[in-house]
């Protein structure tokens, strides 16, 4: 059962708007809360070129991704999209609502899982949930946020899920 997701937050900084400066789309540490959920508003259809180019650029010559004849004889009957492309797309679709311009960097990814395969022509969308937050012990201007990102296809099947730990900037004083 897919939970009821809230629309993605729009992180408009009203002070920046009044001052005529531009605000980042991402949220600052203080704007997150445990349990917060984002249903990211865009989707992306994965193409053969995405898969071929990503696999070639990363030197992944696995025939399951590149060789249609080989893949046709597997239990999938067709080429699979490279799972690292799926992971990158899943996280990439979350950036605008969560971390664009407000993250210092990723600290790690854990529990990466791919419960269903992705094929050429699948249309993917992403969801995010804030799992945990804590102040940084060494850097008072940042905090650590743990996200759970999930990726869903057009059949409403989860195709990827992971936890991501990100170092997030606090609001400027």
N, C-alpha and C positions, 0 to 999 in steps of 0.2 A: 504494500500500500504506500503510495506516495503522499508525504505529508502536505498539508496546505502551506504553501510558501507565500511569503509577503513579497510585494514588489521591491525591487532594488532601491536602496536609499539614494537620494540625490544630495550629494555633499556640497551644497552651495554655502560658502562662507559669507554671511550677510555683511560682516565688517569689511571684507575685501570688496564686496559689491559697492558699498557706500564710499569706500576710498578710491574706487576706480581701478583697483588692481585685480589681477586674475587669481582665482582660487584653483587649487588642484582638485581634480575629480575624486581622488581617493580620500579616505577618511583618516583622521588622526587617531592616535591610540585612545584618547578619551571619548571618541565618538562610537567606539565599539562597545558591545556588552555581550556577556556570555549568553548563548541561546539566540542571538541575533541571526536572522536568516535572510539570504538574498536569492531571488530568482532572477538571474541575469537576463536582460531583455533581448539579447540577440542570439541568433543561432548561425550555424555554419554548415554547409553541405561539403563533405569531404570528397575530393576528386582523385582520380587516378594520378594526375600530375602531382598533387600534394604528396601522395604516398611515395611515388617514384622519386621525386626530387629530394624529399626528406631522407629516404633510405640511401640514396646516392651520396648526398652531402655528409651523412654520418658514417659512410663506409659500411653500412649494414647490407650485405649482399644476400641475405636470407631469401631463398627462392619463394618462400611463402608470401613475401611482400612483392616480389618483382617478376616472377615467372608464372604466367597464367596457365601454361600447360601443367607444370608441376603442381600448382595450387588446385587445379581442377581435380586432381586425384586424391586430395586430402578429404578429411571428414567435413571440411567447410565448403568444398566444391568451387572455391574461388579465392582470389588473393585477399589476404587480411591487411588492413591498414596497420602500419608500424605503431606499436603501442606507445612508443615514446613521442610520436607525433600526437597521438590522442591525449597523452598526459600534458604535453605543452599547450595544445589547443584548449584543453579543459581549464588550465590555470590562466592562460591568456585571456579567455573570455570573462574572467573574474576581475581583472586588473582595474578596469575603468571604475567599477563601483566600490572597490575596496582599497587598493594600494597605490593607485597612480599618483606619483609625485610625493607620496607620504611614507613610503617604505625606505628604510636604509638598505635592506636586503633580506634575502631568504636565509634562514639558519639551517633549514633541513626539510626533507620530505620523508614521511614515514608511512608505513602501511599502504603502500601503493598496490591497488588490486584492479584487475580487469575482468569483471565477471561475465561479460559477453563480448564477442568480437565486433569490430567495426569494419564495414565493407565500403568500397567505393560507392558513392551515392547516398550514404547515410547522412542525415542532418542531425547535428549535435547541438545541445544546449547545456548550460552549466548552472549549478546551484552551489551556494556556500553557506556554511553554518559556522559561527564562532564557538569554539569548544572551550577555550581557556584563555586567560589573560594574566599577565603578571608584570610588575615593574622590573626594569633592568636593575641588577645589583651593582653594576659597574658604570652605567651611563644614565644619569638622572633625566636626560632629555628624551629618552626612548622607553618603550615598553615592548614586551613580547606577546604576540597574539598567535594562538593556534587555530588554524582554519581547517574545516573539513570541506573539501571540494568534491563534488560529484558531477558526473557527465552522463547525459541521457540521450538516447536516440529518438527518432520519430515514432517508434513503437512504444515509447515510454519505458524502455529497458535501460537499466543502469549499465553503462559500458566501462566506466572507470570511477575510482574513488581513491582519495588519498588524504592524509593529514599534512599540513604545511605549517611550519613555524616561521614567522616573519618578525623582524625587528622593525617596529613602527615608530615614526616620529610623534612626539607630543605636540600639541598646538603651540605655536609661537606665543610668547608672552605679550 
